[in-house]
Every structure is written in C-alpha cells, then in structure tokens.
C-alpha cells in the first residue's frame, strides 16, 4: 500500500507534506504533458513507506491511504502509479510553504471536485 495524493491538490501544491516525508517520495511533475500529469504533487508508490506523516500535514486534505481514497477520486490512484514510468519527468518537490487555506477555501475546493467529505 501507499498514500495517494488526490486532485484536491491540483493547483494548490502546499508542500507541508514534503517537509515531513522521511524518504523524499513526494514529487512534482516537470515534464510537458500536463494533460496526463496535472499540476499537483504525486507520491511515488514504490518509495512510500506508508508512514502516514504526510496525510495530516496537507491543509487541503488531499492525501489518503490508498485503501481509503474516496470513490470520487478513484482515478487518482492509477495517476499516482503512472508517474513511475516517466520518472525522469518528475523531481522531488521542494518545501515551499504558502499560507494555509481557510476552512471556506478547503470546502470550496472539495465541492469543486465533487466531494462532500
């Protein structure tokens, strides 16, 4: 198992998760195929040690244990796994901490992606 970063991270890219990851397995896409790999962070499934440190650090509540990914985000699991093959188009994300979103911004982001969780 691994942890999955869902589309709740898209265009948000808070890197609090990066700061606490003990194995540097959280990547950002730096390639040209933004349709295949949208602007979000990705967890390398073979490098993740399932420690769970990243999940509570995400202010957008975008990270889930693989078995707990909500159905509305089911496509995000294979997307995280797909990053393994073109790994040269990814780099370990740097920790750049923006201001935390407000509860209203978090809720609006969830609604944007069709999740009421």
N, CA, C and O of each residue as an XYZ file, in Angstrom:
468
protein
N       0.828     -1.187      0.000
C       0.000      0.000      0.000
C       0.872      1.249      0.000
O       2.063      1.210      0.306
N       0.248      2.326     -0.345
C       0.912      3.612     -0.373
C      -0.110      4.682     -0.020
O      -1.293      4.391      0.152
N       0.340      5.877      0.083
C      -0.561      7.012      0.224
C      -0.737      7.632     -1.151
O       0.160      7.569     -1.991
N      -1.898      8.232     -1.376
C      -2.258      8.788     -2.677
C      -2.570     10.271     -2.509
O      -3.301     10.664     -1.601
N      -2.014     11.076     -3.383
C      -2.387     12.491     -3.423
C      -3.473     12.626     -4.480
O      -3.271     12.267     -5.640
N      -4.619     13.141     -4.076
C      -5.764     13.266     -4.973
C      -5.800     14.629     -5.642
O      -4.972     15.501     -5.378
N      -6.783     14.785     -6.511
C      -6.937     16.039     -7.258
C      -7.258     17.230     -6.367
O      -7.253     18.365     -6.842
N      -7.534     17.001     -5.093
C      -7.712     18.130     -4.175
C      -6.431     18.957     -4.069
O      -6.460     20.089     -3.585
N      -5.321     18.401     -4.513
C      -4.026     19.098     -4.517
C      -3.830     19.946     -5.777
O      -2.949     20.805     -5.806
N      -4.624     19.722     -6.799
C      -4.389     20.392     -8.093
C      -4.399     21.903     -7.972
O      -5.332     22.512     -7.448
N      -3.343     22.469     -8.467
C      -3.134     23.913     -8.475
C      -3.049     24.515     -7.075
O      -3.045     25.738     -6.935
N      -2.982     23.695     -6.054
C      -2.821     24.164     -4.671
C      -1.367     23.999     -4.234
O      -0.747     24.944     -3.748
N      -0.833     22.801     -4.410
C       0.573     22.474     -4.196
C       1.161     22.955     -2.881
O       2.278     23.472     -2.858
N       0.440     22.795     -1.802
C       1.044     23.056     -0.496
C       2.036     21.940     -0.239
O       1.708     20.769     -0.430
N       3.226     22.273      0.183
C       4.270     21.263      0.336
C       4.584     20.938      1.792
O       5.695     20.511      2.105
N       3.629     21.134      2.671
C       3.826     20.719      4.057
C       4.110     19.232      4.141
O       4.857     18.783      5.011
N       3.510     18.465      3.233
C       3.729     17.018      3.190
C       5.185     16.693      2.869
O       5.747     15.735      3.399
N       5.783     17.491      2.008
C       7.170     17.277      1.606
C       8.101     17.438      2.810
O       9.055     16.678      2.979
N       7.813     18.424      3.629
C       8.675     18.729      4.775
C       8.756     17.581      5.769
O       9.763     17.430      6.460
N       7.702     16.767      5.849
C       7.678     15.697      6.859
C       7.947     14.309      6.290
O       8.044     13.344      7.047
N       8.068     14.193      4.981
C       8.292     12.880      4.371
C       9.724     12.414      4.667
O      10.684     13.066      4.256
N       9.868     11.295      5.373
C      11.217     10.852      5.743
C      12.008     10.218      4.599
O      13.214     10.005      4.727
N      11.338      9.912      3.475
C      12.040      9.244      2.375
C      12.003     10.036      1.059
O      12.384      9.515      0.011
N      11.552     11.274      1.113
C      11.517     12.135     -0.084
C      10.835     11.457     -1.270
O      11.396     11.397     -2.365
N       9.634     10.951     -1.049
C       8.928     10.251     -2.126
C       7.808     11.081     -2.736
O       6.989     10.552     -3.487
N       7.759     12.366     -2.427
C       6.714     13.232     -2.966
C       7.338     14.093     -4.060
O       8.303     14.824     -3.836
N       6.756     13.980     -5.245
C       7.319     14.591     -6.443
C       6.362     15.602     -7.068
O       5.155     15.580     -6.831
N       6.948     16.489     -7.877
C       6.146     17.333     -8.745
C       6.546     17.032    -10.179
O       7.682     16.651    -10.460
N       5.608     17.208    -11.060
C       5.833     16.935    -12.486
C       6.496     18.142    -13.130
O       6.047     19.274    -12.950
N       7.556     17.901    -13.875
C       8.266     18.979    -14.556
C       8.313     18.744    -16.068
O       9.027     19.444    -16.786
N       7.555     17.763    -16.543
C       7.519     17.457    -17.977
C       6.538     18.360    -18.712
O       6.049     19.350    -18.169
N       6.263     17.992    -19.961
C       5.426     18.807    -20.838
C       4.000     18.303    -20.998
O       3.168     19.017    -21.558
N       3.691     17.112    -20.532
C       2.365     16.525    -20.749
C       1.443     16.818    -19.559
O       1.127     15.930    -18.767
N       1.024     18.067    -19.454
C       0.184     18.463    -18.325
C      -1.228     17.898    -18.402
O      -1.966     17.935    -17.418
N      -1.602     17.382    -19.547
C      -2.898     16.719    -19.637
C      -2.829     15.355    -18.938
O      -3.767     14.960    -18.245
N      -1.724     14.648    -19.124
C      -1.522     13.356    -18.460
C      -1.244     13.535    -16.971
O      -1.781     12.809    -16.135
N      -0.392     14.517    -16.651
C       0.011     14.749    -15.264
C      -0.291     16.197    -14.872
O       0.544     17.082    -15.060
N      -1.484     16.430    -14.329
C      -1.885     17.791    -13.939
C      -0.977     18.380    -12.859
O      -0.179     17.674    -12.244
N      -1.115     19.664    -12.648
C      -0.313     20.419    -11.691
C      -0.709     20.073    -10.258
O      -1.565     20.726     -9.661
N      -0.081     19.051     -9.727
C      -0.299     18.621     -8.354
C       0.942     17.859     -7.922
O       1.865     17.667     -8.714
N       0.966     17.432     -6.695
C       2.063     16.595     -6.204
C       1.679     15.126     -6.357
O       0.499     14.789     -6.451
N       2.684     14.262     -6.379
C       2.495     12.828     -6.578
C       3.368     12.066     -5.592
O       4.494     12.475     -5.308
N       2.853     10.967     -5.075
C       3.633     10.097     -4.196
C       4.097      8.890     -5.004
O       3.289      8.182     -5.604
N       5.397      8.669     -5.011
C       5.964      7.516     -5.725
C       5.584      6.257     -4.939
O       6.028      6.084     -3.804
N       4.770      5.379     -5.529
C       4.254      4.232     -4.786
C       5.311      3.217     -4.356
O       5.114      2.508     -3.369
N       6.424      3.136     -5.076
C       7.466      2.179     -4.709
C       8.402      2.720     -3.634
O       9.127      1.958     -2.994
N       8.384      4.030     -3.439
C       9.265      4.644     -2.448
C       8.549      4.944     -1.138
O       9.193      5.059     -0.095
N       7.241      5.071     -1.177
C       6.461      5.386      0.023
C       6.575      4.239      1.024
O       6.413      3.072      0.668
N       6.853      4.584      2.270
C       6.990      3.557      3.317
C       5.739      3.471      4.200
O       5.759      2.835      5.254
N       4.669      4.106      3.767
C       3.370      4.034      4.459
C       3.423      4.561      5.888
O       2.706      4.071      6.760
N       4.265      5.552      6.125
C       4.374      6.075      7.495
C       3.198      6.968      7.854
O       2.865      7.112      9.030
N       2.559      7.575      6.841
C       1.401      8.415      7.085
C       1.713      9.821      7.567
O       0.794     10.570      7.897
N       2.971     10.197      7.616
C       3.335     11.530      8.112
C       2.769     12.637      7.231
O       2.470     13.725      7.721
N       2.622     12.374      5.956
C       2.176     13.396      5.007
C       0.706     13.764      5.168
O       0.334     14.927      5.012
N      -0.119     12.789      5.477
C      -1.571     12.995      5.466
C      -2.030     14.151      6.352
O      -2.747     15.024      5.863
N      -1.654     14.200      7.623
C      -2.151     15.297      8.459
C      -1.519     16.650      8.134
O      -2.014     17.684      8.583
N      -0.441     16.655      7.365
C       0.226     17.920      7.026
C      -0.412     18.634      5.847
O      -0.105     19.800      5.596
N      -1.284     17.968      5.127
C      -1.902     18.566      3.949
C      -3.099     19.412      4.364
O      -4.115     18.865      4.793
N      -3.000     20.743      4.243
C      -4.126     21.581      4.647
C      -5.325     21.459      3.708
O      -6.436     21.844      4.073
N      -5.115     20.931      2.512
C      -6.200     20.746      1.548
C      -6.898     19.396      1.724
O      -7.871     19.098      1.031
N      -6.394     18.581      2.658
C      -6.964     17.257      2.939
C      -7.001     16.404      1.677
O      -7.980     15.706      1.410
N      -5.908     16.473      0.900
C      -5.825     15.811     -0.398
C      -5.159     14.446     -0.354
O      -5.148     13.745     -1.366
N      -4.605     14.045      0.785
C      -3.837     12.806      0.863
C      -4.613     11.746      1.643
O      -5.151     11.999      2.721
N      -4.648     10.559      1.056
C      -5.372      9.441      1.670
C      -4.524      8.180      1.597
O      -3.724      8.001      0.678
N      -4.713      7.317      2.575
C      -4.164      5.974      2.449
C      -4.863      5.339      1.244
O      -6.055      5.560      1.031
N      -4.134      4.561      0.468
C      -4.682      4.029     -0.783
C      -6.038      3.360     -0.600
O      -6.940      3.568     -1.412
N      -6.196      2.574      0.432
C      -7.462      1.863      0.642
C      -8.594      2.790      1.076
O      -9.754      2.380      1.084
N      -8.278      4.021      1.434
C      -9.295      4.961      1.923
C      -9.597      6.090      0.940
O     -10.329      7.020      1.279
N      -9.044      6.022     -0.278
C      -9.322      7.070     -1.260
C     -10.823      7.064     -1.561
O     -11.375      6.026     -1.926
N     -11.479      8.204     -1.414
C     -12.922      8.261     -1.717
C     -13.201      7.888     -3.176
O     -12.383      8.144     -4.060
N     -14.348      7.290     -3.409
C     -14.710      6.830     -4.753
C     -14.620      7.933     -5.799
O     -14.242      7.675     -6.942
N     -14.961      9.149     -5.421
C     -14.946     10.257     -6.375
C     -13.533     10.530     -6.891
O     -13.368     11.155     -7.938
N     -12.517     10.069     -6.167
C     -11.122     10.268     -6.562
C     -10.454      8.972     -7.020
O      -9.227      8.885     -7.039
N     -11.245      7.966     -7.389
C     -10.674      6.669     -7.729
C      -9.677      6.738     -8.883
O      -8.770      5.907     -8.946
N      -9.812      7.691     -9.788
C      -8.880      7.822    -10.909
C      -7.514      8.356    -10.462
O      -6.537      8.254    -11.204
N      -7.445      8.913     -9.278
C      -6.186      9.485     -8.803
C      -5.190      8.431     -8.343
O      -3.987      8.689     -8.318
N      -5.669      7.258     -7.981
C      -4.756      6.190     -7.571
C      -3.906      5.730     -8.758
O      -2.680      5.711     -8.644
N      -4.508      5.360     -9.893
C      -3.656      4.969    -11.024
C      -2.797      6.125    -11.537
O      -1.726      5.894    -12.099
N      -3.251      7.359    -11.351
C      -2.440      8.507    -11.766
C      -1.156      8.574    -10.950
O      -0.090      8.843    -11.504
N      -1.237      8.334     -9.637
C      -0.027      8.321     -8.815
C       0.891      7.178     -9.238
O       2.110      7.345     -9.272
N       0.324      6.031     -9.558
C       1.143      4.897    -10.001
C       1.759      5.149    -11.374
O       2.850      4.656    -11.660
N       1.072      5.910    -12.227
C       1.557      6.165    -13.584
C       2.834      6.985    -13.600
O       3.552      6.977    -14.600
N       3.134      7.687    -12.528
C       4.330      8.526    -12.509
C       5.620      7.710    -12.457
O       6.700      8.265    -12.658
N       5.532      6.433    -12.197
C       6.721      5.588    -12.068
C       7.473      5.465    -13.393
O       8.701      5.553    -13.412
N       6.759      5.265    -14.495
C       7.428      5.048    -15.783
C       8.170      6.284    -16.298
O       9.332      6.169    -16.685
N       7.532      7.471    -16.314
C       8.272      8.643    -16.800
C       8.953      9.397    -15.647
O       8.888     10.625    -15.593
N       9.593      8.685    -14.743
C      10.161      9.291    -13.536
C      11.158     10.410    -13.852
O      11.367     11.297    -13.025
N      11.766     10.379    -15.020
C      12.702     11.444    -15.379
C      12.006     12.789    -15.567
O      12.655     13.835    -15.578
N      10.680     12.757    -15.714
C       9.904     13.996    -15.850
C       9.385     14.500    -14.503
O       8.561     15.412    -14.451
N       9.869     13.905    -13.428
C       9.464     14.296    -12.077
C      10.705     14.651    -11.275
O      11.799     14.152    -11.540
N      10.519     15.508    -10.302
C      11.600     15.794     -9.352
C      11.008     15.874     -7.961
O       9.847     16.240     -7.779
N      11.824     15.525     -6.989
C      11.359     15.609     -5.609
C      10.958     17.053     -5.357
O      11.722     17.979     -5.629
N       9.767     17.232     -4.839
C       9.249     18.577     -4.595
C      10.027     19.248     -3.466
O      10.416     18.604     -2.491
N      10.241     20.525     -3.616
C      10.879     21.315     -2.566
C       9.818     21.830     -1.616
O       8.675     22.068     -2.007
N      10.209     21.999     -0.370
C       9.261     22.525      0.618
C       9.199     24.041      0.475
O      10.161     24.748      0.779
N       8.059     24.525      0.011
C       7.776     25.953     -0.108
C       6.404     26.162      0.508
O       5.389     25.896     -0.136
N       6.359     26.627      1.723
C       5.116     26.674      2.485
C       4.332     27.961      2.237
O       4.711     29.023      2.730
N       3.230     27.870      1.467
C       2.359     29.033      1.323
C       1.462     29.179      2.549
O       1.465     28.328      3.438
N       0.717     30.238      2.585
C      -0.237     30.443      3.676
C      -1.307     29.357      3.620
O      -1.765     28.992      2.537
N      -1.702     28.845      4.772
C      -2.726     27.810      4.810
C      -4.058     28.338      4.289
O      -4.391     29.504      4.503
N      -4.818     27.487      3.607
C      -6.134     27.902      3.128
C      -7.108     28.041      4.297
O      -6.934     27.432      5.353
N      -8.117     28.844      4.082
C      -9.167     28.994      5.098
C     -10.099     27.782      5.032
O     -10.111     27.078      4.022
N     -10.867     27.527      6.072
C     -11.836     26.429      6.013
C     -12.800     26.584      4.831
O     -13.224     25.590      4.242
N     -13.139     27.813      4.489
C     -14.040     28.048      3.363
C     -13.374     27.675      2.041
O     -14.022     27.120      1.153
N     -12.085     27.978      1.909
C     -11.353     27.609      0.695
C     -11.231     26.097      0.568
O     -11.338     25.551     -0.530
N     -11.008     25.427      1.682
C     -10.915     23.962      1.671
C     -12.240     23.363      1.228
O     -12.269     22.465      0.386
N     -13.336     23.855      1.794
C     -14.661     23.344      1.442
C     -14.988     23.624     -0.025
O     -15.535     22.763     -0.713
N     -14.659     24.815     -0.502
C     -14.912     25.158     -1.900
C     -14.116     24.250     -2.838
O     -14.616     23.854     -3.890
N     -12.886     23.921     -2.461
C     -12.065     23.028     -3.274
C     -12.673     21.631     -3.318
O     -12.696     20.996     -4.373
N     -13.164     21.154     -2.184
C     -13.810     19.840     -2.161
C     -15.046     19.834     -3.048
O     -15.269     18.888     -3.803
N     -15.847     20.885     -2.959
C     -17.053     20.972     -3.788
C     -16.708     21.053     -5.274
O     -17.407     20.483     -6.112
N     -15.634     21.759     -5.592
C     -15.178     21.887     -6.972
C     -14.934     20.506     -7.588
O     -15.220     20.290     -8.765
N     -14.411     19.584     -6.799
C     -14.080     18.251     -7.287
C     -15.158     17.207     -6.965
O     -14.942     16.009     -7.154
N     -16.317     17.666     -6.479
C     -17.456     16.773     -6.288
C     -17.398     15.893     -5.063
O     -17.963     14.799     -5.053
N     -16.715     16.363     -4.020
C     -16.621     15.570     -2.788
C     -17.181     16.363     -1.623
O     -16.855     17.538     -1.453
N     -18.009     15.737     -0.833
C     -18.611     16.428      0.307
C     -18.015     15.966      1.631
O     -18.588     16.215      2.692
N     -16.862     15.291      1.572
C     -16.225     14.723      2.752
C     -15.666     15.680      3.729
O     -15.114     15.268      4.750
